[in-house]
Amino acid sequence: MLQVKDLSVTYRARRGPGVAAVRGVDFEIPDSTFVGLVGESGCGKSTLGFAIAALLDERRNTVRGHVLLDGVDLYQLSPDQLRALRWSKLSVVLQGGMNAFNPVLRLKHQFMDVMKAHAKLSKAEMTKRIAQLLAAVELDPAVMESYPHELSGGMKQRAAIALALVLEPRLVILDEPTTALDVVVQRSIVTMLSQLQHRLRFSVLFVSHDLGLVLEVAQRVMVMYAGQIVEDKPADLIIDEAHHPYTKALLGCYANPRATRVSLTGIPGTPPDLREHLHGCPFAPRCTQRMDICETEAPRLLPLKDGSVACHLYTHKEVPAR
Ligand SMILES: Nc1ncnc2c1ncn2[C@@H]1O[C@H](COP(=O)(O)OP(=O)(O)OP(=O)(O)O)[C@@H](O)[C@H]1O
């Protein structure tokens, strides 16, 4: 349903090279699939999410490649065609829900504005639909009469998810939707989201730096490093069968709740500066299994039995340098 083909995004700079935040990314998300996108801060997750939603300002950055939703390339559409498609086919939920709502309008009017722009419904029908949606995200329907500031952070984020679902989109992109919330509220929202996704069968791209949280809800996990997808795997296999040394290192930073003993390791070094031209594998300077080829040749994302990985360890028979 969603196909991303050779997608690259560069934030242009006044002087010098821009930031190549997304570098030739390819993947697909079939219907009704919950995909998590994880990686350290600055690896390009949000930029990829925004580029898929065609939300980046093309006056300030360069987007190349294709994003196809049901075969329609979003980057070939006029602004009006794109507007018609937002909310109805694809919607976005951002951190804290704060960007979703106008502070001076009651929630119900904000839901109605979206509905009026896309569908012909009577006021009573709209009110009924808003009540159903708020109940679906486990909020009291009476909340529709509130202003955004009257809601707690968790309630606001639930309302933002309800708003994203108002026109029954096929794909919802959530960018760090629960990061600003406490752990208990985070868990309850993510569980609610997962149940809704099962019931309503939309697809989700869930952007998060929290691998533990993603593993609780996603069917598939894509791991991003330095603007590229380095591993893509079913979530239930990633803990025991991760291939990429970066995925293994990320897992080492996360306490597996199923393990009886846990030792957390961290990842030495820092991700590369995305303003620079990258030679070879971007993870090589931090990789404990690097080989000579890793310094010179960029690995391509190649299919495995389950998922895919971009790492020379699985295509070359060289012995790791250390
Ligand atoms: N508007 C912008 N202009 C210039 N560079 C940007 C802009 N937004 C992001 N970047 C840079 O692009 C790179 C990728 O950033 P991005 O926010 O997409 O990463 P991320 O993985 O989502 O990180 P985080 O989890 O911290 O949000 C970083 O080097 C960041 O500094």
Ligand as a Chemical Component Dictionary entry (heavy atoms), coordinates in Angstrom:
data_LIG
# 
_chem_comp.id                   LIG 
_chem_comp.type                 NON-POLYMER 
_chem_comp.pdbx_formal_charge   0 
_chem_comp.three_letter_code    LIG 
# 
loop_
_chem_comp_atom.comp_id 
_chem_comp_atom.atom_id 
_chem_comp_atom.alt_atom_id 
_chem_comp_atom.type_symbol 
_chem_comp_atom.charge 
_chem_comp_atom.model_Cartn_x 
_chem_comp_atom.model_Cartn_y 
_chem_comp_atom.model_Cartn_z 
_chem_comp_atom.pdbx_ordinal 
LIG N1  N1  N 0 14.989 21.751 9.644  1  
LIG C1  C1  C 0 16.214 21.258 9.621  2  
LIG N2  N2  N 0 17.234 21.928 9.046  3  
LIG C2  C2  C 0 18.492 21.423 9.008  4  
LIG N3  N3  N 0 18.826 20.211 9.509  5  
LIG C3  C3  C 0 17.861 19.499 10.099 6  
LIG C4  C4  C 0 16.498 19.966 10.189 7  
LIG N4  N4  N 0 15.768 19.031 10.834 8  
LIG C5  C5  C 0 16.601 18.018 11.121 9  
LIG N5  N5  N 0 17.860 18.300 10.690 10 
LIG C6  C6  C 0 19.060 17.440 10.799 11 
LIG O1  O1  O 0 18.757 16.251 10.079 12 
LIG C7  C7  C 0 19.304 15.121 10.747 13 
LIG C8  C8  C 0 18.203 14.128 11.036 14 
LIG O2  O2  O 0 17.298 14.719 11.963 15 
LIG P1  P1  P 0 15.928 14.030 12.393 16 
LIG O3  O3  O 0 15.231 14.949 13.343 17 
LIG O4  O4  O 0 15.214 13.587 11.196 18 
LIG O5  O5  O 0 16.475 12.756 13.181 19 
LIG P2  P2  P 0 15.726 11.860 14.260 20 
LIG O6  O6  O 0 16.293 10.512 14.116 21 
LIG O7  O7  O 0 14.268 12.026 14.121 22 
LIG O8  O8  O 0 16.221 12.498 15.610 23 
LIG P3  P3  P 0 15.379 12.813 16.959 24 
LIG O9  O9  O 0 14.983 11.477 17.508 25 
LIG O10 O10 O 0 16.359 13.551 17.816 26 
LIG O11 O11 O 0 14.215 13.660 16.517 27 
LIG C9  C9  C 0 20.006 15.653 11.990 28 
LIG O12 O12 O 0 21.381 15.828 11.699 29 
LIG C10 C10 C 0 19.327 16.986 12.222 30 
LIG O13 O13 O 0 20.209 17.885 12.855 31 
# 
loop_
_chem_comp_bond.comp_id 
_chem_comp_bond.atom_id_1 
_chem_comp_bond.atom_id_2 
_chem_comp_bond.value_order 
_chem_comp_bond.pdbx_ordinal 
LIG N1  C1  SING 1  
LIG C1  N2  SING 2  
LIG C1  C4  DOUB 3  
LIG N2  C2  DOUB 4  
LIG C2  N3  SING 5  
LIG N3  C3  DOUB 6  
LIG C3  C4  SING 7  
LIG C3  N5  SING 8  
LIG C4  N4  SING 9  
LIG N4  C5  DOUB 10 
LIG C5  N5  SING 11 
LIG N5  C6  SING 12 
LIG C6  O1  SING 13 
LIG C6  C10 SING 14 
LIG O1  C7  SING 15 
LIG C7  C8  SING 16 
LIG C7  C9  SING 17 
LIG C8  O2  SING 18 
LIG O2  P1  SING 19 
LIG P1  O3  DOUB 20 
LIG P1  O4  SING 21 
LIG P1  O5  SING 22 
LIG O5  P2  SING 23 
LIG P2  O6  DOUB 24 
LIG P2  O7  SING 25 
LIG P2  O8  SING 26 
LIG O8  P3  SING 27 
LIG P3  O9  DOUB 28 
LIG P3  O10 SING 29 
LIG P3  O11 SING 30 
LIG C9  O12 SING 31 
LIG C9  C10 SING 32 
LIG C10 O13 SING 33 
# 
